């Protein structure tokens, strides 16, 4: 019969020490660095910071920039929310968290935005970048240009989703700045971040931040993030009364620990921020050196007048009677400058009171004399805006001038808007949607007592009618604008 020997206690201690060195120490060493920042969103004032400028892995906080550029692209008319985006093999192969998109599948751009904002779907974020810039690498370059324009001085992006990649780094301060811009630059989209769930086209998806949204009073966003290298990250915003606070945490050890820390930071922010403070919204980004991407510049100003100038007249070739009838210092000035000033108009109106009799044309006219061919026209009354009208002859013959505009005196109106900016944006969006008939037209915003009219001018009647019919087929309101 064999007798088992008792294992000495020192062997147990040895095994425990080995376990600690091989398992526990590596795990603790791999813990992500901690950083935090609390900001009064109304003023941008920092209320608390710790390691706020340390460059760390942002994880899916990156998607705030992807979404910011997506909102910007829709606003600029680069893409519409209803545009069908074809999913590439690269986007479909992104690891979770993901929506489950298939290569070759087509999905509306709005659903990609929802999936990236609510579900934090990596495949949707990559698809957004490829739809706007053609490739994820090109989109990352645009992300960096935008970050620079926003003042995110210590951020470098390498992808659209935030999965760990060498050099893909940001800071708690920069992410707080980005969150504030998302909040104030695109308030019409901000509600996405507070949705507990949303329809992402292929299925209903739940919000990755739903625990904090449900547990903290006033919380309405913004974005979570997690990777092994980053830890549990979160940029959160909450509003109570007139106060709004943004709190950012990098390197949380778990979802619950991160949320608890963010709640503490938000409480700190509400205690330290004043009850009332003047709202100072951040300035919109100003891009230099190529801009943020496909930029369409619009302007309601006409740089060069389309009104023809008066034809220069050589005084030596005009008969004396004609020159005596029209030659005045004011008229001479008008012939050289092409612009009628107030005193010239007054003189012409005064001359209108005593009509000048037309001198019959001589039988032989010098080759270079234009004024001797037809009678000199006289001015209409000032009530008719100074439009030139030829004097009738004894036979009541009406002399008309052939139009040089080719009949392009028509246009279309695509709506009246409360601001010039919205009218210009509508013109750009409409022009991109209907390039076939609106290409080459003049976009002009006309201020009216009740708003700003968005017009396309310089069209023939047929082209204006065709444009309106094509726009109506796209559910875009359109009215033809005549020469009057």
ABEGO torsion letter per residue (X at the ends): XBBBBBBBAAAAAAAAAAAAAAAAAAAAAABBBBBBBBBBAAAGBBABBBGAABBBBAEAAAAAAAAAAAAAAAAAGABBAABBBBBBAAAAABBOBBAGBBBGBBBBAAAAAAAAAAAGBAAAAAAAAAAAAGBAAAAAAAAAAAAAAAGBAABBBABAAGBBBBGBBBBAAAAAAAAAAAAAABAAAAAAAABABBBAGABBBBBAAAAAAAABBGBAOABBBBBAAAEBBBBBBBBBEABBBBBBBBGBABAAAAAAAAAAAAAAAAAABBABBBBBBBBBBBBBGGEAEBBBBBBABBABBABBBBBBBBAAABBAAAAAAABBAAAAAAAAAGBBBAAAAAAAAAAAABBBBBBBBBABBBAABAAAABBBBBBBBAAAGGBBBBBBBAAGBBBBBBBAAGGBABBBBAEBBABAAAAAAAAAAAAAABAAAABGBBBBBBBBAAEBBBBBBGBBAAAAAAAAAAAAAAGBBBBBBBAX
